[in-house]
Every structure is written in C-alpha cells, then in structure tokens.
Amino acid sequence: MGSPHTKQSLSFQDVIMRLQSFWAEQGCIIWQPYYTQVGAGTMNPATFLRVLGPEPWNVAYVEPSVRPDDGRYGDNPNRMQLHYQYQVILKPDPGNPQELYLQSLEAIGIDRRQHDIRFVEDNWESPALGAWGLGWEVWLDGQEITQFTYFQQAGGMVLNPVSVEITYGLERILIALQGVKSVWEIEWGNGYRYGDALLQSEIEHCRYYFEAADVDALTTIFNTYEHEAQNALEQDPPLVLPAHDYVLKCSHLFNVLDTRGAIGVVERAKYFSRMQTLAARVARAFTDQRHRLEYPTLPPDWEVDAETLALIVPQAEEPKTLTGKFPTRPAPFLLEIGVEELPAADLDSALAQLGELIATMLTEARLDYQSVAIGGTPRRLVAYVDGLSPNQKADERIVRGPPVKVAFDAKGKPTPAAEGFARKNGVPVEELERQEIEGGEYIVAVVREEGRPTPEVLAELLPNLLAAIRFDKSMRWNFSGVAFSRPLRWLVALFGKAVISFSYADAYSGRVTRGTRAEGSPEIDIESAAAYFDVMAEQGILIDPVARRAEIDEQIKVLAKKAGGIIKDDPGLLDEVANLVEQPTALLGSFEQEFLELPEPVLTTVMKKHQRYFAVVDKKGSLLPVFIAVRNGNDEFLAKVIDGNEHVIRARFADARFFYAQDTKHSLAGFLPDLKTLTFQETLGSYYDKSSRLEGLAARLGGLLGLSDDELDVTIRAARLAKADLATQMVVELTSLQGVMGREYALRSGEQPAVAQALAEHYQPRQSGDSLPASLAGITVALADRVDSLVGLLAVGLAPTGSADPYGLRRAALGLVQILLGHHISIDLRQVVVWSSQSMPIEVDEDAQAAVLDFIAGRLRGVLKETYRHDVAEAVLGVLAYDPYRAGIHAEQLAGQVARADWSPILDAYARCVRITRDQKEQYVLKPKAFAEPAEKNLLAAYQKAAKAIAAGTDVDAFITAFEPLVEPISVFFAPAAEGGVLVMDKDPKMRENRLALLQHIVALGSGVADFSQLEGF
C-alpha cells in the first residue's frame, strides 16, 4: 500500500463516481465494464450493438481498455497497455452533446475558463468492427483527454439514428486535475496511488505482450475463437452475444500478435477482413433479433415502416421568431452558419465555396448589392453583404411562341395555340407581337416579372445555398438526414434589423449567435447585421481569417524573440493553427534540454504533427528547448495552460525517445529482413522486393547518367537501404519521417555520409515547393523509386481515378519531371521504363509501358502549360514527351520563335511541305540529278545546305536558323508555273515522286524537334 498523501483534488474513484452521477441525471443508464478484454469502450456490446437499429439508447460506463502495443513497461508518464475509459452513448443526438460534455468536465472540477479546451478533427475508424465516424479529439491544454464521435456506421451498417460517442481518457484527465507528472502518481483513493494498484501489472503485461506471448499458440487460439463465433452465428436463431464475445477475443489476440511483430501488412488486411466479416454478421443478427422482438424500447410516437424499415419520428415544433421590420432602402445582410468545430481544411473550403455561392445566388436572383465579405472561424461561417437592395430588379424577357401561320387563322384571328401560349406566359393575347427569327416569322410574348421583396427571395434561396456547400467527408447527425462536415447548430440571418426566416437541417434562423467555448457559448442577441462585427470583437472573436493569421504570426514572433530565437518557418502550420482557433492567444512553453539529444526532425515533427506547436531556433538554426502554442481563449490562467502543454510535450518526447532507443539497437541494414513483411502492393510484392528492384534500376540509371564507379557504389547501397527505415518504430509512428530517419540511422550505423544523404533525398520533392535531391546518388535513387512505382502500380491497374490517388502516382510523376527539369537531366524515359518493366514480377507489355509514358507526359503537360501557350506545349510534347528536360528547352525556344513578327511565313513554308506529304504512305527516294527546273534545283540546294547545318538531336533554334533560308525557295517552288513554280503532283509519276521525296526530306528536318502541326496558324 502506498503511503497516504494530502488530497489536493478529486481522486480517480471520485471522478468516476461524479461522472456516473452526472450522466445518470442526463437520463443515461449506468452500465458495467465488459468481462473480456477489449481495446476500447466502443467494443462493449452496450455500444457496438446498441448503436444499431432505431431504438433510443443512452448509456454510461467505465471500461478497462487493453491495447498491447501502447505498453511502455511503465516508463512513459501517460501511455500504458491498460487504461480506463469512461464511455457515454447518446442515441439519438440530443442537440447539444458538446455542451453536455463540457458541463460534465465542470462536474469533475475542470473550469473551462482556466484551461484551453478545444475540439480537434479526428476521423475515427475501426476496421475490425466495420465501424467509422467523424468528430474530434478533445484537448485539455494540449493533452488529448476525450474522443468525441458521431457514429456513421457499425458492423458495416449505416446508422439511423446517429449515435454520439464520448470516450473520456480518465488517466489523462486525472493527471491534469491532480497536477501530477505521471499516471503512476495519480491518487486512486483512500491513500492509494495508481502505481500502487497497477504498475507491477503493467510491467508484467508488457513483458508478456512484447517478449513472451507464444505466436503459434495464439494463432491457433485465434482460429479456434473465430470458429466458435461462426458456430454461435449458425445457430437458429443466431446466438448474438456469444458470437460477439468471440469476435472481441479475436480482436484482442490480433492485437497481441501484432505487438509481437507477427503480422505483416498482407496478414493485417486478411485478419481485418476476417474480423470485419464476423462483426458484420453479428450486427445483422442483432438487428434481426430486435426486429423480431418488435423493438421493445421504441418510444410510442416513433414508428418503423414495416416494408422499408425506415424510421419515422415526429416533426420538431418550429420555434416562434419575431421577424421585425425589413428595410426599405439598401441595407446590410448577415448570414452566420453556426457549426460544431470544423476541420481546418474544411473551413478553408467552406469559406471559398460560400463566397462563390452567395455572389452567384444574388446575381441570379437579380438582387443588387455593393460588396460581399466572407469570414469564419472553426465554429461559424459568415457572409456579410453590404448595400443589399430591398427588392429584386424587374425582369423583362422575350419568349418565342408558335409560327404566325399557326398562331392566327386565315382571318387573322388568334388560334387556340396563340391563346394557350398567351395564357401560359401571363400576357393578354392582344399583346402578342410578331418577330422575324431565324428566317421565320413567330409570335412572341414580352414577359415582365416584377421584382419581389428581398426577404421573400432569400427565405427561398438560403436553404439551397447551405445545401450546395460540399466537403470531402461529410456526416449526418440528426433526423433531417442532412450531411455536413460537422453538425450545424444555429443560424443567424439578418437583413438590416429584421430576421430572414428559413430553416435547414432542423436549425431555424434567428438573431442569436453563440459566444466562446471558454465562456460557456453564451447566447448573444445580434441587434442588426451592421452590429455583428462589433459584437464579435467584444467577445474577442476574430472573424477574418487573414486578420487572425496575422495576429497569430505577430504574437508567436514576439514570444520567439523573448526566448532568444526565431520561429522555424512553417507557413502551412500557421495556416492550420489560424483555422483551429477564434480567440488566439500565443503562449511560450519549455522542455528539458536532454530531449535535444534526439534528432531535430523528430522533435519538430512531434511538435507539429501531434500538438500543432511552433518550434523555435537560434540564429544558427539550432533548435531551442522551447515551443510556442496558440490557445483558443484569452490570457487568463495562462500559467496553468502552459503547465499542461509542457506536460504533454514531455510525454510525447518520452515516447519518441522510446522509439529511438528501440530502433538504434539495430543497424539500419538490420531492418532489411523486416521489409519482407511490409507489402508494397500485393501483386508487386513486399518492400524488400521493391528494394531489390531499386538496386538494379538505380545501377542502370547511374550508368546512363555517367556516374563514376565510386558514385555508383554509393547509389547502389543507397537504393538497397532506401526503404529500410519503413520497418523502424519511429517511422511507423511518424510516417512523415521516412527518409529522414533513414539518414539518421544510416549515420549511426556507420554508412557513408553520401549514402545517408541519398536516403533522405530520394523522397524529395515531397510536395510542391519542396527541395529537389542534390546529390547524384539521391537524384538517381529518387528517379528509380518513382519509375518503379509508376510502372508497377499502373501495370496492375491502380491508376488514379478522379481526385483519388491513394498511391500518390500523380505526385510521383510530377516529382520525376521536376527533378529532370530542375537538374537539366536529359534521358530517354522510354529506355528507363523498359528496364523497370523487365524487373517486375508481372509482364508489362508495350501498351502498359506506353501508358506509363503517357501518364508522365500528363504531368509534364501541366508544368509546361504553367509557362507556355497551349499549342507550344502540345507541339513539344508531340515529339519529346519521353525526355522532359529537352521538352522544356524546346518549349522555351519555340515560345520565343512563335513570338517573332516574321514567324507566320516561316511556319507557313514548313506547313505547306507537311500538308502535301502527310497523306503519302510511301517514303520516296530522292534523286537529285533528276531535277531540271530552276525552282527544284534551288530548293534542293537550300535543303542540302540546311541538312548539313542540322545535327542529330538538334533544338528548335538550330532548326529554325537552318530552315529559314528555305522559306523563299519553298515559296517559289509552290508558285504558279508562270511565276517560276512547279506542279508537285505532276502527271509524270517519276517527276511527282521525286518532288514529293524532296518535300519529305525537308519535313524530316524537323523530326524530333517539335510537332509544328499543333501550332496555331499551321
């Protein structure tokens, strides 16, 4: 038993009891932990099964959650193989689940004003359960303490109604509440600490999971459990809960086998498929069971359609809103769409769409306005229209009717056709007019549509405006069935001082907005559209994303200077952080100097990826032991927020140190055998197989690029080790460090510095604007890697479709083009693709090779068109798509040539030769001595001179310089006989063929230079 200590705050068991009490008061039943090992509270049947089907279900319970690979032998302050979750399910969505959750934190002593509590995007998925949902991680001073998810699917079944899942990480909450540095120091209750109860168990389970578990025995048991799950499901009726028990047992055994390193990528996918199949059968059996039982807990006023099984619920009562008096002259209009926290990328997308949509809507609705301003934060999208007219403009248009001869009889009286047309368009028949249209005489109606009041028009159009906003990933949350990035909770629509009444997704417009999370999201009345920005400013909310970004930039630079350094430049991170807050306050934290012993990229990646922290470097570019975070709130209680963030970063760095220590027990080459368990692509083999292919292709490429023997040795070694770091724990945890850790581990393993440099460089460029590989070895391996991926993956039918490009093939092709252009490397990719095809485990025929070259040409086309005219790019691509660097040179020269004032006669001369010869199927033999006419002899002489001047592989400028003297002889050659010309298509076949042969030879001078027929004016 641990020695008693002074109680500073709620104990572990106090928190559990308070949560139980809070959620019981909200109508939840208090469930119990499940009796078998589960990885998360989601797997308890109180969640996984009860979120299925139409019956409401509100439940709360504690769940011990076992995740073997999270074990750290008790060395990490807040990462363990066993932790306790507190699980809440609210089905259906109560309309204010975030507010209820925040109230529950208050109930356990977390004052939201004293902390930085925020909702950060988290797209949750459980492959084993066939379940997914959208929501957030909830951060408390930078520490993830809760997962908050709107379930969309479970057991492969779409959910209706949607359930809200709230999963508290109890230990992390208690660390913050009690102010301790480690989970093991948490007061459990009655004088016991968490470590007293569980540390020894943690150590032993880690030893078992990582070192002792018998892989063969557990594999056998997995198969047995799978069989028993199937056995239970095959009973009549199926035994749902026993089957689910065995699915859970299978899931736990999979996690143990995975922790023991016994499951490769291919095996992982197969195990997931097996478990998902079982989970889907369990889910279907459960829903069938509830249907047979006639949904005993369904509310009396809910119905399930007997045929479609669709859920029918009563319509919510529309709230009564005082509209107010609308303006009679131009006035501001405000639309605020209140949402639960949008992901950073979705905020950018939504604001861009909103700006385009509202401008189009107003124009098409004939509503005049002065200007539109768009702004927003994670919780609100705002459109502000200044000077909006109180009425539509009238519209007058002419509508064509039937021909006059049909509209009037012989006596000139209107026929039923004319009368019907007039009635349809709302005009008296005597006002119909006659007009000449497209050579015929028709009757027309001049239709005038008077403008309607703006409020009436907007009330109709605004729901459609909201419905037109699209996101890459959307979710449902209530009975409206509307999908949006995150739930839409309130609407403000004010024209002047009056409310535009409309509804969307069961939200009704009004004049009430919400304040900040820290203040409890108080309801705030907006008196008028014009007052909106002043009200927001009083709340400390920065609506303008540009102003918010600038404010954050200024704050973090001031703090960096205070710390004696500058911000490590990262505009992308600044953009993201600006979209995560609406009331930004920067803070400066620190961490122990000892962590600087880790490679700098590890520290900066952890700070950025996990925490969205800004790194600070000194004047020499060396990392300082500080970080800068941006709080979503004001500067009150900032010391407490800083302390919480410092604790989080220590734990993150401790984890990184654990991975680094495990990895550096081996040489980088020692990880090569592990690549055999990492599948590159099922048909193409493992990453070990890919490494072998890279080794051979890089050697051939090195010879093509003229590398010396020493450079070639470095290149081949780098190709061999290029993917080794994919098997390291650090890269598994932080995939963006691939290549970076390869370099670090190579240097520690005694590899040549040039090899280490190539390992880091071969992934470059990673994205637009990134650096290119600099060393010859790095360039060669980078090219080999990309060609191997393109050839292999395209050959097995994995070409990108639409916006989907899971293997990054567009990026690979673009990177290849950028490397060749950037380093002025001219190579024939046709040969390289052939070499790569020969090394593949499948046949890559000529058509497949051509498809690879076309795919690369597509990326080259995009690059060229950024600088050059469309026709110039196409002319060059027509002959040089296989050599991007030469294509770039030719495009630059051709662009200069076509800009010449005297370009037209040059192109015309060449075009005349092409046009008359291109349909000739035979290549004729040129017989110079057979020419007799002066025009023939002169053109022959000019051609022979040009042919001597043009060397093989010539460029555009050299070709045009050599060709220009032919312009005049060509003109004379094609002139009428009276002007000294000749008839090319002479009746004498010998004369005709010789003249065509001369023109064919002239055309051939441009072969390989450009396809001039693609140029404008050809």
MOGI-V487755 format. One line per field, one symbol per residue. phi: phi as a letter, one per 20 degrees, with the letter a starting at -180 (. if undefined). psi: psi as a letter, one per 20 degrees, with the letter a starting at -180 (. if undefined). burial: b if it has 16 or more other C-alpha atoms within 10 Angstrom, else e. A space follows every 50 residues. Layout:
phi: ???
psi: ???
burial: ???
This chain:
phi: .fffbfeebfegfffgfffgfffffeneeeecgeecfceafgeggfdgef feneffacbbaecfddcgfefclneefbccfccddddccdcegfnbffff fffffgfdneeffecddbddgbdebcgfdlcbadrbeeddlnefdbdcce fdbblmdfebffdeddceefffffgffemeebgfefffqlnedgfgecff fffffffffecdgefffffffgffffffffgffefcfgeffgffgfffff fffgffffffmecefffgfffgfffffffffffffffffffffmlfdfgg edcdffeemfeccffffffecffneefdcgbfccccdecfgfggfffgff ffffffffffgfffemdfbebcddbrcgdbdcccdemfffbfffccbdde dfggfefcefenefegffffffffemcfffefddbeclncdcecdeeddf fefggfffgfefgffffefdcfccbdbcffmfdbgbgedbcdccdmddee eacblmddfacddcefggenlffcfdfbgfegffffffemeeffffffff ffgfffffffffenbcffgbffffgfffedcccfcfcdccbfgfffffgg gffffgfffecleeeccefenefefcbcdcfereeflfffffffffffff fffffffffffffffcffffeggfffedffbgfeneffffffffgfffff ffffemffffffffffffffegdfffeefffgfcffefnffgffffffen ffgffgffffffeeffbgnffegdeffffffffffffgfffffffendfg cleebfemfffffffgffffffdlddceffffffgfffeffcfdffffff ffffffffffgfffffddggffffffffccffcgffffffffffffffef fefgfffffffffffedfeffdeeeedgfefcfgfffffffffffffffe efmfdfffffgfegfegfgfffgefggfdnecefefffgfffffffffff ffgfgefneaeffeefnf
psi: pqpqrpohaqrghggghhgggghhhjjqqoaqqrjrpqiqhhiphifghi iqripqooqqqqoppongiiqkkjhphkorhprpqppppoorpihlhggg ghhhhhhjjoohhjrnpqoppooqqnhhilqrrqcqpppolippiqpopo phqpkjppporqqppoopngghghgggikriqhiipogqkiqrghhhigg gggghgggghhhpoggghgghghghgghghghhirorqngghghghgggg gghghghghikjoagghghggggghhgghhhggghghgghghikmhjpqh jqqpphgijqppqqpqppqppogapqqirprqppppoprqoqqghhgggg hgggggghggggghjloqrgrppprrahippppooqlpqiqqqqppqppp brqghhhqahjjqprhggggggghjkqqhijqrpqopljrpqqqpoppoq prpghgghhhhhhhghhipqqgprqqhaihjqprgrpphrppopodjqpo prqpkjqpqbjoaqaqghjjlqpppogrhhighggghhijpohohghggh ggggghhghghhikarpopmhggggghhjiqimpoqqprrrqhhiihqpg hgghggggghilqpqpqahijqpqlrrproqnaajqkhhhgggghhgghg gghhghhggggggjiqrghiighhihiopgqghiarhggghgghgghhgg hhghikqrgghhggggghhhjhjhiiiqhghghnhijpgghggghgghjj qqhhggghghhiiqphrpiqqqqhqhgggghggggggggggghhhjkkqq pcipmhjkhghgggggghggghjlpoqoiggghggghhiqirpnahghgh hghhgghhhhggghihhrqghgghgghhikhinhghhgghggghhhgiiq hkhghgggghhhhghiiiipiqoqppnhiiphqhhggghgghghghhhho rqkragghghghhgiigghggggirqhhjjrroglqhohggghhghgghh hghihjpigqniiiqpj.
burial: eeeeeeeeebbbeebbebbbbbbeeeebbebebbeebbbbbbbbbbbbbb bbbbbbbbbbbbbbbbbbbbbbbbbbbbbbbbbbbbbbbbbbbeeeebee bbbbbeebebbbbbbbbbbbbbbbeebbbbbbbbbbbbbbbbbbbbbbbb bbbbbbbebbbbbbbbbbbbbbbbbbbbbebbbbbbbbeebbbbbbeebe bbbebbeebbeebebeebbeebeebbebbbebbeeeebbbbebbbbbbbb bbbbbbbbbbeebbbbeeeebbbebbbbbbbbbbbbbebbbeeebeeeee eebbeeeeeebeeeeeeeeeeebeebbeebbbbbbbbbbbbbbbebbbeb bebbbebbbebbeebbbbbeebebbbbbbbbbbbbbbbbbbbbeeeeeeb bebbebbbeeeeebeeebbebbeeeebebeebeeeeeeeeebbbbbeeee bbbbbebbbebbeebbeebebeebbbbbbeebbbbbbbbbbbbbbbbbbb bbbbbbbbbbbbbbbbbbeeeeeeebbbbbebbebbeebbbbbbbeebbe bbbebbbebbeebebbbbeeeeebbbbbbbbbbbbbbbbbbeeebbeeee ebbbbbbeebbbbbbbbbeeeebbbbbbbbbbbbeeebebbbbbbbbbbb bbbbbbbbbbeebeeebbbebbebbbbbbbbeebbbbbbbbbbbbbbbbb bbeeeebeeebbbbbbbbbbbbbbbbbbbbbeebebbbbbbbbbbbbebe beebbbbbbbbbbbbeeeeeebbebbbbbbbbbbbbbbbbbbbbbbeebe eeeeeebebbbbbbbbbbbbbeeeebbbbeebbbbbbebbeeebeeebbb bbbebbbbbbbebbeeebebbbbbbbbbbbbbbbbbbbbbbbbbbebbee eeeeebbbbbbbbbeebeeeeeebebeeeebeeebbbbbbebbeebbeeb eeebbbbebbebbbbbbebbbbbbeeeeeebbebeeeeeebebbbbbbbb bbbebbbbbbbbbbbeee
